[in-house]
């Protein structure tokens, strides 16, 4: 493809949900072709571009984005919302559309996965399609359709059989989402959507992973939506007793804790894990303290709580060590799905702003637990805030019941998680002193990780959703206040 003006692509990037540079001055400084997919009869030409974006503000930086484009000789009103612009291809003007929104174009990706079923790998147009061994042959007649509501990536559903996540911002190397899903799939984990395969290409001698295909969970409900629905049910119930109420989430929280323990146990078995010493706990505490110092410059409201936060971090430095392994790295209720067969954990990419090699580093599993605890605090916080009115007494009652919902969910989640992990380690000899030491270490790490996460949330909300800042600030105020 020739003649694609960088300015045309820049204008489109600024309109998308998944582009991370909205609101910042940027330029597309390089545009290269990753693949040119062979067009089906009467289908579009499809070119997969790699766009390099440079930022001109004080923060600066460079990012690379995958942009697959479908080209047509005439305009296609059915995908007009995904129109990008025009370009000269082989001397002819072509109308370009984001290929993710075009079922004819996405059918080429499905064909690649089908072709890979025979030998595990298929090369098509410059893309390499991998399949995970298993008993899930794909029907080439599956109809693709784009999913809505995502931010940093795009997804395409193939009827009720499979879903493909198309990574938009890409980096060379192994994507943790693919790497972890492959291992958990091969290990037979019941707590994920099994991985069917992935797509990659070579760039300057390095691998660039572009998409992954998984089982579509047709009965799934977003975990955060489910939690907020539970809170709404509770607050609408005139009976003040939460136990037995339709709005009690304790049982679901416990089942989710068991699912996370199962995932952590398999990650510990299939990836490197180790016990680290005092130097590492001191470094962890130092990093948390530095994040607090930076946060104080942005959110001075944190200052009254700074001494207690530092005390929580100092307790980490005083530990003799901590266990580390591969973890999720960015866990919250929005990264979970409740299906008719139980909870599933999704999106193992880790923190989006970190390089792949950093996301793959072993970390404490209590970071994941802390992220989920903060999410159990956010769900009632968002519902409570949305329903606040002029009646102070009623608002106080709602706040008390929302707090009780959060405390029950958090307690049942942690108790179930710890019990499930203990069951895995049941063969180890029991020692009261060792058990007390482990329990103390767990409390110290969990308190510190919750504090660290809440501080991050305060800064994020201050910058992006100021009205929500009160939610994490309330949690910060409770840390070490007993």
N, C-alpha and C positions, 0 to 999 in steps of 0.2 A: 504494500500500500504506500502510495506517495501523496504528497500534497496536503497532509493533515496539519492544519495550522495549530501551533501551540496555544494560541489565544482561544481557539474554539474549544479545545480540551479544558483549558483553565476555566472558562465560563461554565462548562458542564460540572467540573469538580466542585465549584462553589455552590451548585444547586443540590448536590447529593447529600444524603444523610450520613454516609459512611466516610466522607472526607474529613480528616482530622484537623485541617488547617483553616476551617471556616472562620472568618473574622480576622485572619492574619494576612499581611501582604505576602504574596507568594508568586512564583513563576515556575512554569514547566520548563526546565532547562535541558532535558534530554528525553527523547522518545524513541524507543527501540522496539522492534518486533520480536516477541517471544515465540509466536507460533502463528501459522496460517492454516486453519482447518479446512480440509477439502469439503466443498459445498455439496450438499445432497441435491438431487434433481429438483429444480424449481426453488431451491432454498437459497439463503443468503450466503455471501462470502463472509467469513468470520476471521478476524485478526485479533490476536491477543497482544496488547501493548504493555510495555513496562514504562511507566512515566516517572521521571525523577523530578521531584518538587523541591525547590530551594526557598527558604523563608528570608524575608528582608527586614524583619523586626529585630529588636534587641536580643531576643531569645535565639534567633537564627535557627540553624539546623537544616537537615535534609531528610526527606522521606521518599520511599518508592511505592508506587501504587500499581496494582494490576487492573487494567481496563480492557476487557474483551468487547470488541465492537462488531456488530453485524451490519453489512452493507447491502443496500437494495438500490435497484435502478429507479424505482418509483417510491414515493412516500408511503409509509405504512401507518395508517391512522390508528390501528389497533395497539400500537406501541408508541404512540405519539408522545406520551409522558416521558419516554426514555430517549427522546431525540437528542443527538449530540451535535450534529452539523453535517457538512458535506466535505468530500475529499475526492481527489483524482485517483482512480485505480485503473491502471492499464489504459490510460488515455480517456477514461469515461468518468463522468461525475457519479458518485454514489452517495446515497443518503445513509448516514451512520446512526445506529441505535445501540444503546447499551445491551449487549448480547444476553445478559442475565435475565432481561425482561422479555426475551424472544423465545417462545417454545421451540421454534424450528432450530434456532442456534443451539439451545441447550440440549436438544436431541443428539447433537454431535458428541457432547460430553457423555451422555448415556451410552452411545455407541462405543465410545472408548472403553468404558468400564465393562461392557459386554464382551468386547474383543479381548480384554485382559483375563477373562475367566479361564481360558484354555491353558495359558502358560504362566499366569500370574502378573504379566507385564505386557503392555501393548504401546507401541509408539505411533502416534498419529499427528501429523502436521507440525511436529516440534514439541508436542506434549507427550509425557510419559505417564500412562495410566497403570496404577498398581492395584491388585486385588488381594485382600486378606483371605487365606484359605478358609473355606467353610462350605456350608450347604445352602447358600443364599444366591442361586442364579437369578439374574435380572431379566425381566421380560423386556425385549427391545421396543415393545409397543407402549411402555409406560409413558404417560403424558406429563411433561414438565410444566410447572407453574411457579412463578416467583413468590416468595414469602414476604410479608411486610412487617414493619415494626422494628427492624434491627438498626444498629448504629454503625459499628466499625467493620462489619462484614455483610455479605449478602447471602441469602439461602434460596435454594430452588428445590421444590418438592416434586417428587416423581410419584404421582398418584398417592396411595396410602402405603407405599412400599419403602421408599428411601428418601433421604433429604441430603442435599449437597450444600456444604458451606463453602462459599467462594471467599477466600481471604483477599481483602482489598489492599490494606497496607501490608507489604511483604518485606521479608528480609531473607538473605541467604542462610542456609543451614537447616537443621531439623526443627520443624515447628512442634513445640511441646504438646499441642492439642492432638496432633497425629501420633506422635511418639507414645504418649501415655495411653491414648485410646487403643493403639495397636497392642500394647502389652496387656492391658486389661481385657481386651477382646480375646487374645490368645489364652489368657488365664481363666476365661470363662466367668468374668465378673457379672453378677446379676444387677449391678447398680449403675450401669451406664447404658447408652444406646450403642450396640455393637458397631464397630468400624467395618465397612465393606471394602473401602479402598481410598486411594488418594491420587492427586495429580501433581506432577512436578515438571520442571524444565531445567536446563543447564544454562547458567549465565556466567561467562568468563571463568569457566572451569569449576564453578560452584553450583550446588543444587539450590533451586528456589521452589519451595513447596507452595502450591497455588490453591488447592481445594481438597476437601475430604468428603467422602460419602459414608453415611451411616443409616442404620435402620430408622425409619420414621415411626415415632411413638404416637400412634393415632389416638390414644385415650389420654394424652398428657395434658396437664394443667400447670401453668407457671406457678412455682412455689410461692413467690411473693404475692401474686394475685390471690392465691388460695389463702394465704395468711391474712391478708387484708380483709377478705371476705369473712373469715372467722371472727376477726375483731369487730367488724360491722354487725355481725349476728349477735355477738355478746353485748355490744352497746345498745342494741335495739331490744334486748330481752329485759323485761321489767323485773325478773327475778335476780337479785343481787348475788346469788350463789353461783360462782363460775363452775364449780365441780358438777359435772353432769349436764352442763349447759351445751347447747348446740354450738356455742362460740368458743368452747374449750379446745385449744390446739395441742394440749399436752401429749396426747397419744400420737399425733402425727409428728410432733417434735422428737419423741422417743424413737419412732421408727426411722426418722431421718438420721438421728444420731447413730443408730445401728448400721445404717447404710454407709455413712461416712467411715465408721470404724472398719467395715469390710473393705472399702476402697483403700484406706490407709494401710491395712494389713497386707493387701496384695501389692501395693506400691512398694512397701518395705521389702517384700519378698523378691520382687522382680527388678528392682533398681538398687544401686549402692545405698547403704545406710550405715551410720556409724555413731559412736559416742564421742562427743567433743568435750574439751576440758575448760578450765577456768579462763584461758585466753579468749576463747570464743564467746563465753558468756559476757566477759568484760567488753568485747567488741560489739556484741549485740546491744548491751546497755548504752554504750557510747553512741551508737547509731540512732537509737531511740531518743536519747537526750538531744542530739543535734537536730533531729526533726522537730522536737518540741521548741528548741531555740529559734529555728526558722519560723515555726508557726506563730510564735509570740509576736514576731515583727509584723505579721499579717493580721492576726486576731488578738488584740490586746485583752479581750475579754477572758482569755485563758490565764492571765496572770494570777488571779486569786487562787487558782488550782495548781499552779506550777510546782510548788514545793511537794505536794502529795504525788504528783505525777513523777517527779524526779525520784522520790522515795521508792515508787514502784519499780522504776528502772534500776535503781541502786540495788534493790533486792535481787534482780537478775544477775548483776555483776558479782554478787556474793555467792551465787550457786557454784557448786563444784563442777558442773558440766551440764550438758543437755544432749538429747538424742535428736538426730537429724536424718531426713530421708526425702524422697520426692514427695511433693504435696500438690494440691490443686493450685494454690498461690493467689487466688482471687475469689474466694468462696463467699457466697451470700445466697439468699433465697432465690434471687433471680437466676442463679446458676443451677437450679434444681427443677425437676419436673415430677409431679405426682401422677402416676399412671395406675391403671386398674391392677397392675402387678407389683405395685410398690414405688418407692422413690428412685429416681434416676438422677445422677449428677452429671452435668454437662460442662462444656467450654473449659477445657484444661489448658488454655493458652497462657494462663498466668497474668501478671500485671502487664497491660499492653504497652506501657512506656519503657519497659526494660528490654535489653537485647536478649535474643534466644538463649545464649550461653549463660546469662545470669539467671534467667527463669528456670533453667534446668538444674541449678545448684540445689543440693539438699538443704532443707530447712526444717524447722520444728513443726510437727503436725498441729501443735497448739495454735499456730497462726491461722490455720483453716478453721479450727473450732472457734477462735475469737471472732473471725469474720462472720460466722453464722450467728453467734450471739449478738453481734451488733445489728444484724439483719432482723433478729427477733425483737429488737428494740425499735427499729425503724418502722416496721409494719404498723404497730399501734400508734406510733408517733405521727405518721402521715394521716391515718384515719382520724385520730383525735384532733389534729390541727384543722383538717378539712371540715369537721363538724362543730368547731367552736362557735359559740353564739354570745348573746348578751347576758345570759343567765349565769352568773358566777358560780352559784351553788351547783347547778347542773353540770357545768364544765368541770368543776372539781370532782364530782362523782364520776364523770366519764374518765377523767384523768386517772383516778384511783383504780377503776376497773381495767383500764388499758394497761396500767402498770402491773396489775395482778396477772393479766394475760401474759405479758412479757416475762415476768418472773417465773411463772409456771412453765412456759415453753422453754426458757433457758435452762431451768433446773432439770426438767425431764430430758432434754437433749443431751446435756453433759452426763447425767447419770447413766443414760442408755449407752452413750458412746464409751464411757469408762468400763461399764459392765461387759460390753461386747469385746473390747480390747482384752479385758481380764480373762474372758473365756478363751480367746486365742492363745493366751499365755498360761493356760491352766496347768500345763504340764510342768511349769517351773515350780520349784519348792517354795513354799510360803515362808516368809520371815517378817515378823511384825516390825522390826526396826527398818528393814528395807522398804516395806510397804508404807510406813510413815514418811520416810525420806522421799519416796516417789510421789506421794500425795502432796507433800509440801512443795516439791519442785513443780508439780503440775499447777498448784494454786499460784505460785509466784509467776510462772511463765504466762499462765492464762490472764492474770490480772494485768501484766505488763503489755501483752499483745492486745488486749481489749483497749487499754489506755492509748496505745500507739495508734490503733485503728480509729478510735474516736477523735484523736487529735487531727489525723489526716482528714476525717470527715468534716470537722469544724472548718478547716481551711478550704476544702472543696466547696462546702455550702456557702461560705462567706463570699467566694468568688463567683459562684454559678447560681445558687438559689438562696439568697440571703434570708428569705422567710423561713427556710428549713434549718437555719443554724441552731435554733433552740433545741432541736432533737439531739444532736451529738453533744452540745454543751451541757445538757441535763445529765448525760451519761458521764461526762468528765467530772462534773460536780460530785457525783456519787463515788468516784474512785478514791479509795482510802479514807472515806469520810466516817466509817464505822468506829 
